[in-house]
Amino acid sequence: MSAKGAVKDDGDYLMLEINCEDLPEDNVGPVASMFYGFSVFYCMTTSLASGGAALGTCGMPEAVVRRLCAEAGFGDVARPPSRAGTAPRWRGGARWAARPRRAAGCRLC
């Protein structure tokens, strides 16, 4: 079953991902270095071993999250604001909520 198929009409798919920038060169600092290490030695390796796409080396940047959600049939993708306020974006996790895309007036899709 797909993620979209598991979500009710009024439900949300919630995702927690490393909070990273779209451009790899913008992910800098000691925490970013740690995330790259985790990602290369665990996340990417595990994805490839399971037949996955190994989509990134430091989490899934916002552009990738939005593209994959759209391809999966989610129409509304939201990123709640960070509680950190002034902390750099790469610290902590990025939270995402995606709502299934529904055809106008369709009760079956």
URZI-V859521 format. One record per residue. N is the residue number from 0. RES is the residue in one letter. PHI is phi in whole degrees, -180 to 180 (NA if undefined). OMEGA is omega in degrees with one decimal (none if undefined). NEAR is the number of other ideal C-beta (glycine too) atoms within 12 Angstrom. Layout:
# URZI-V859521
n=(N:N)
res=(RES:RES)
phi=(PHI:PHI)
omega=(OMEGA:OMEGA)
near=(NEAR:NEAR)
This chain:
# URZI-V859521
n=(0:1:2:3:4:5:6:7:8:9:10:11:12:13:14:15:16:17:18:19:20:21:22:23:24:25:26:27:28:29:30:31:32:33:34:35:36:37:38:39:40:41:42:43:44:45:46:47:48:49:50:51:52:53:54:55:56:57:58:59:60:61:62:63:64:65:66:67:68:69:70:71:72:73:74:75:76:77:78:79:80:81:82:83:84:85:86:87:88:89:90:91:92:93:94:95:96:97:98:99:100:101:102:103:104:105:106:107:108)
res=(M:S:A:K:G:A:V:K:D:D:G:D:Y:L:M:L:E:I:N:C:E:D:L:P:E:D:N:V:G:P:V:A:S:M:F:Y:G:F:S:V:F:Y:C:M:T:T:S:L:A:S:G:G:A:A:L:G:T:C:G:M:P:E:A:V:V:R:R:L:C:A:E:A:G:F:G:D:V:A:R:P:P:S:R:A:G:T:A:P:R:W:R:G:G:A:R:W:A:A:R:P:R:R:A:A:G:C:R:L:C)
phi=(NA:-79:-61:-63:-67:-86:-97:-67:-52:-104:-94:-126:-99:-107:-136:-118:-138:-55:-84:-130:-89:-66:-97:-54:-69:-89:-94:-128:107:-64:-70:-62:-61:-64:-61:-61:-61:-58:-64:-71:-85:-122:-61:-66:-62:-64:-61:-63:-66:-98:81:-81:-90:47:-74:-166:-115:-156:77:-108:-62:-53:-61:-71:-58:-65:-66:-66:-65:-64:-63:-83:99:-91:-94:-117:-117:-124:-120:-59:-62:-71:-77:-71:72:-97:-68:-56:-60:-77:-85:85:-107:-96:-101:-131:-130:-124:-111:-57:-81:-123:-69:-58:78:-89:-96:-99:-106)
omega=(178.4:177.0:-179.7:179.9:-179.4:-176.9:177.6:-178.5:-177.7:-176.9:178.0:169.2:-178.2:-177.2:174.2:-175.2:174.8:-179.1:-175.3:179.5:178.4:-178.8:-178.6:-178.2:177.6:177.0:-174.9:176.3:-176.0:179.4:177.3:177.4:178.1:178.8:177.5:178.2:177.5:-174.0:-177.7:-174.0:178.2:-171.7:-177.3:179.8:179.0:178.8:-179.6:-180.0:-179.7:-179.2:-179.3:-174.5:-177.0:-168.1:-178.4:178.1:173.7:-177.9:176.6:178.2:-176.3:-179.1:-179.9:178.0:-178.3:179.5:-178.9:177.8:178.2:178.8:-179.4:177.4:175.8:-175.2:-176.1:179.3:-176.8:175.4:179.2:-179.3:178.9:175.8:-176.3:177.3:-175.3:-179.5:176.4:-175.0:-173.7:177.2:177.0:-175.4:174.2:177.9:-179.5:172.6:-179.3:-180.0:-178.4:175.9:-179.3:175.7:-178.9:176.7:-176.8:178.0:-178.1:-176.2:none)
near=(6:14:21:25:15:16:26:12:16:9:18:24:29:22:29:17:30:35:34:38:26:22:17:19:11:17:28:19:18:13:24:28:16:20:36:26:18:21:28:20:14:18:27:24:16:16:18:16:11:11:8:13:15:19:23:31:27:35:36:34:30:27:19:29:32:24:18:26:33:18:19:23:23:31:22:21:31:21:25:16:13:17:13:16:10:9:15:20:31:31:24:21:24:34:24:30:21:31:24:28:21:20:12:8:7:10:8:7:14)
